[in-house]
Amino acid sequence: MRRYLPVAAAVALLLLLAVLQPWLRFVLTIALSTGLAVLGIAMLLRAGQVSFGHALYVAAGAYAVAFARPHLGEGLLLLLLATLVGTLLGLLVGLFVARYRDIFFGMLNLAFSMVAWSLLEKLYGLTRGTDGIRVARPMLLGFALEGAAWEWALLLAALAAALLAGALVARYLASPAGSALGAIKTRETRLEFAGVSARRVLLQAYVVSAGLAGLGGAFVALATLHVTPLLAYWTHSGELVFVAILGGTGNVLGPFLGAVVFELVRVHAAASFPDAWQMILGLVLLAIILTAARGLVGLLDDLAARLGRRG
Amino acid sequence: MSGPLLEARGLTLAFGGVRAADGIDLEVAHGEILAIIGPNGAGKTTFINMVSGYLRPRAGSIRFEGREITGLPPRRIVRLGIARSFQIPQLFAEHRVIENVALHLAARDGFWAPFRPLLSPARRAEALAILDDLELARLAEARADTLDEGARKLVDIAMALALRPRLLLMDEPTSGVAAAEKHAIMARLVAALRRTSVTAVFVEHDMEVVARHADRVAVWSQGRILAEGPPEAVLADPSVRREVIGVEGTAC
């Protein structure tokens, strides 16, 4: 099973990092949750559409957890609920934005996310504004966990979610409707002359992407135990697109690879150069775009191809 | 089934001052292969565009299998059984050739099954068979944007065929195809159409292709039908020769 080799290697590396550097468990959990949202962004990028507003769905998932936590003690149910909230919100917004393409698609997504951000800020009575909402640590599978056990459990749950989502999205992308996303990018009208609604193709992917972002947001809420309106802010949306390009959209490993590298660069750069870490991230992206337009997975593919020729 | 497969009555459409359709009446019988000829700007492509739903005629009606389809959007018309190919090939440039065809096979059924692969063994075999009909099987794994103009043209037709239409509209199917291959390709295409009893209407500039492969010819001129009938009679008509063949310079 050659094609599962990169995934197995990535999982092993991730677990090794988490064992060797205990403080990375939190960072890696955040990275996997970012990866879930970016996986959805990557689907839309296949259709040539860039959403600058997907932080909306991350925030929706995170706030769903924060609002439901007082009534719901089980973490897995919170994760499911957040996915559902992201999906439904994605359907609602998607019915509107899936009609638009390119810059209009990108800007409308941005607009929706900024409306959500300002609502989260202004409706103090409901959301506690910029203070955000603290989330009490829930149980996982009925176990009340603390400290390292909780960190491990959450990391493994995020890893399981990432593997499941990656596998399902990979199969979806190989299906006719998933494959047609690329057709929206190159010759959308021909889809209509095949009797297929291009809008429906995009909407379907959009709803899935929103659900994935909602799930990612739930993991953020559970890892940080605190949600703020900043989750919906446009810089967060931009960050998701940044990671998608960094990782590459060629296959479903890219978003997670990109997210892990992004978070590791961020924490190390922020620790070593507190004033310049954003510049360092910018330079990393610049280097990737200039040297490997297909992102980190593209780089790995080329490397594997070269090794394969030699061996 | 009685009555014509396609029936156009009094189609009218103008672009600014140009009458692209000025009272087009045309019937297409089940199983026939009809060629449309005429000088550039006569409205041949406009007719294809109206029947396939890309353009809406200002007046007149189009009936397919007795059913009114005038003004329906392309997606609805395709579902009723009319497929088309394009003068300028419209391919999914970043997909492989076989995927281009398979997407059209899937468009008929199973398109929304989220976890069944586009290239399932059955669909792959069916796509290859269609490509083989047009001698394209060797290009199946090539990316569409790497093909030359002639191959792109034929893949475009293969995509339309994959929709298994009852009526196939083709806009200059052999333009861009190397002259030496034209007749062989056309013969295979026509054989495939007859075998699957697909009716076809095609716009063509090459009079030899028309004479050899069409059952009937309709001559367009300034948005009207100047003449129609069997190729040998129509192509011998002096007014047709003056209007079309004189301009085209490709006498048969």
Interface residues (C-beta under 8 A of the other chain):
Chain A: L168 R171 Y172 A174 S175 P176 A177 G178 S179 A180 G182 A183 K185 T186 R187 T189 R190 L191 E192 F193 A194 G195 V196 S197 Q204
Chain B: S52 P73 P74 R75 V78 R79 A83 R84 Q90 L91 F92 A93 E94 H95 E99 A102 L103 H104 A106 A107 R108 G110 F111 W112 A113 P114 F115 R116 P117 L118 L119 M159 L163
